[in-house]
Amino acid sequence: MSKTRVLAVLALAALAAPAFPEEVTRRVGRLVVSVDESSAYPGGLLSVRLRSGLRYGAVHAILAGRRCPFLLSHRGLRALVPVPVDGQPGPTTLGIEVLAGRGRQRFALPITVAERSYPARSVLLPEVKKAMLTLPTGVRDGRLVQLYLRTVSKKQEWSGPFHAPVPAPAEPSFGCPQTYDAPPPVEAKTDAIWGEYHRGLDYLVPAGTPVSSPAAGTVLFAGPLLLTGETVVLDHGQGVVSVFYHLASTPVREGDWVEAGAPLGLTGETGIAAVPHLHWGVYVHGVAVDPHVTETFAD
Ligand SMILES: [Zn+2]
């Protein structure tokens, strides 16, 4: 085969291959909706893109009653839709709501949430930390952090995939139902940030390991809390928020803007941590998702 012919065949192959293998495009009237289902599993995320020849107002993607706004990403309108870790796998529908012309248009797209199970784990706490689980301060702190987790800033601060906050592999820890060798945590009864399942990734790194920001963002909170210890909450924009728990110290303050890779502090074992480690949690519209999904962010 000549070199020109080979190049022509490669070009045709490139045209035939979709840019995102698991992105399904559907056309409804003049609306074109693309749904990336590659992370559609409990604890995952749907990325929904919208193109339209219509004039429209506010639009949402809706999954299990949760309305997620379409916001302007680097590649046009997109909604990030979290799949809760306790969501049911199987076929379901994604609602798309458009305010166009004189009224509201709403239609449903069939999607499939894949199965994913998370192994249970038990947490052995040092004696001195067991009492922390039942103190009301933990509930108060949890409610404060929950307010930050629901932040939706219009501007997308990140560009491309997030990177790990420490240079080490994470423990398989996200989504694990967990029990403590102590009284049940009061937060388990309030569905706050702590409790019946683990809402992030744990990195078992030595105390004093530098933590860097996985992506650009604005510091919503930095300071000590009862259960999460020295805590940093970062707003990456468009409903994506990171938390970093159990730090020994942090140089950042509320309102600081940090770029990807910026120092966020040193790891420790503050709060309810049984051993020195970093806890990294990622929330989308207030719902905990597996932080690994941020590795697939394409833009
Ligand atoms: Zn953790």
Boltz pocket constraint, residues with backbone or C-beta under 6 A from the ligand:
constraints:
  - pocket:
      binder: B
      contacts: [[A, 198], [A, 200], [A, 201], [A, 202], [A, 278], [A, 279], [A, 280]]
      max_distance: 6.0
